[in-house]
Amino acid sequence: MNVEQIFENNQKWIAQKLENNPQYFDQLSLGQTPEFLYIGCSDSRVSAEDLMGLKPGQVFVHRNIANMVPNTDLNSMSVINYAVEHLHVNHIVVCGHYGCGGVKAAMQQSDLGILNPWLRNIRDVYRIHKRELNSIENEEERYRRLIELNVQEQCINIIKTAEVQKAIQTRGLTVYGWIFDLHTGKLIDLEIDFKDILKGITEIYKITS
């Protein structure tokens, strides 16, 4: 596909939207009031709005390699702050996916240059859960489990932030960990108990009173 085709597709998309709703772009330009902040992987096969069945304006999206939320990443920290403090989202989702190339790369003992610092965050997840992961003999099953545990740890990283802790207390904000299965198209809820996590880490990470 060449670039010219993209602009042709854009014109067709505009015509389709206006045919269904002549006020579509007028309404779209009024602003956004998303209920969800979605933190997902940059993988080109995974589209947040499509897999959630939501429309533009309903989900605020942040994507990076392997859906990471490291506390040193000002990009993800700024997105969380803006979504919680200014857009007032009530739900934060970390969505990983089976077949994640970032997690797969982190499992290899290879020097990947500029990717090394980013992948180190995933390797830290492996270190935290080393006993469980090393007990899984099947490599593919171990890979899938690391993807799940990575989502869990990113949810914990979100819960550590001051604005999220405040929003949990004041308006009942909820944090979710999901997996998208590329083979079936299904969303899988890991049923992460974020309140129990917050309770467990309060002694060290509690910021708000």
N, C-alpha and C positions, 0 to 999 in steps of 0.2 A: 504494500500500500504506500502511495506517495503522499506528500503533504497536501497537494491539491485536493486529493480525495477527502481529507479531513474537513476542509472548508466546504466542500460540496455536501458532506454529511451534516455539517452544522446548519446549512441552509434548509436541508430537508427536515432536520430536527425542529428548527424554528417554525417552519410551516405546519408541521404536525401538532406542535404545542398550541399554536394559535388557532388551528382548526378545531381542536378539542375545547379550548378556552381562550377566547379573544383577549381576556384580561390577564393571561398567565404571567407575562413578564412584568406587568404593572404590579401584580400581587407579589411576585418574587422580589421585586426591588424594595418593598416596604420594610424588609428586615427579616431576621431569623429568630425563632423561639424554639430551639431544639430541646427535647427532653433528655436526649442521650449524648454523652461523649463516648465515642468509639475509638479505642486505641488498637490498631491492627497492624498487620504486616504489610510491607510495601509490595509483596508478591502480586504480579499483574493479573493473576487468576482470581483474586479475591476482591470483590467490590462490596463495600459496606452496605450501601443503600439497597443494592439488589438482594443480597442474602438475608437482610433484615426485613425486606418488603416495605421500606420506608421511602418517603419522597424528599426532594430537596427542601431544606429548612427544618427537617425533623431530627437530624443527627449531625453533630459536630464531629469531624473526622480528623484523626491524627494517625499517620502511618510511618513506620520506619522498619528497618531490617529486624525481623523476629519480634515485633511488637514489644519493644523494650521501654522501660520507664526508669532509667538510671537517674539518681538524684543529682548527678553532675551535668546532665543534659538540659541546658537552658531552654531548648526547643520544647521538649515534652513538659517541663515544669511550667513554662509560660502558657502552654495550651491548657493544662489542668487549671491553672490559676484563672485564666480568662473564662474558661467554660463554667467553672464553679462560682466565681465571684461576680462575673458580669453577665453571663448568659443564664445563670442559675439552673443548670441542668440538675436533674434529680437522679440520674442513673449514669454510672461510669462503667463501661464494658472494656475489658481486655480480651481480645479475641485472637487466639493463635490458630494455626491450622496444621493438620497432619501433612507431612511432606515439606516442611519448612526448610528451605535451603540454608538459612542462617544458623539454625540449630544444628543441622547436619554438619556444616562447616566447623562449628564449635567443637564437635565431637572428634574432629580429625586433629592429629598432631602435625599441623602444617603452618608454615609462616605465610600469612596472607597479607603482609604489609600493613597498609593503612586500616585494614579491617580488624587487625589484632586487638586494639583497645576496646572496640565495640563488642567483639566476640568474647572478650574476657569476662564480660558481664554474664554471658550465658554459661561460661565455664565455671563461674562462681556459683551459679545455681547447681551445676553438677557437683561441685565440691560440698555444698551444703547437704545434698541428698546422695552423696557418694555411696553410702551403705546400701540404700534401697536400689539404686541404679545398678551397682555392680553385682547385685544378687540376681538381676534379670539376665539370663544366659542368652536369650534370643536378641540379636542386635537390633532388629526392626522394632521389637517390643520395647527395648530400652530407649530407642530413638523416640518412639511415640510417647513414652512416659516422661522423657525429658521435656518434650514440647508442652505437656500438661503441667509439669512442675514449674516450667518457665513462666507460664501464664499465672500460676499461683503466686510466684515470687514477685511478679510485676504488680499484681493486686496488692500485695503487702507493701510494696514501695509506694503505691498510691495512697494507701491508708496512713502511711507515715507522715504525709504532708499536712501542714497546719490548716489550710483551707478546707481540705476534705474532712479532717477531724471535726472542724467547726460545723460544716454543713451536715454531717451525720448527726450531730447533737441538736442543731437548730431546726433542720427541716427534713430529717430522715433520709438523706441521700444514701443510695445503695451502690455497692461495688460488686460487679459480677466477673467471673472468669468463664469464658466460653472457648470451645474449639470448633472450627469449621472443618468438616470432613470432605475433602475434595472428591473422594470416590463416590459419595452418596448425596452430597449437597446439603447434608443435615448440619444444623447447629446443635452442639452438645453442651449442656450446662454442666460445668464441673462442680456445681453446688458448693462453692467456696463460702464458708461461714465467716463473712467479713467482720461481724460483730464479735465472734469468738477470737478472731485474729487480733482485732483491736484491743480486746480485753487482755490477750496474752502478751502484747507488746507494750502495753500502757506504761509499765514501769520505766522503760527506756525511751520510748518514742513519743509519749504523750506531750503535746505542745500546748493545747488549749486547756483552760480550767474547767 
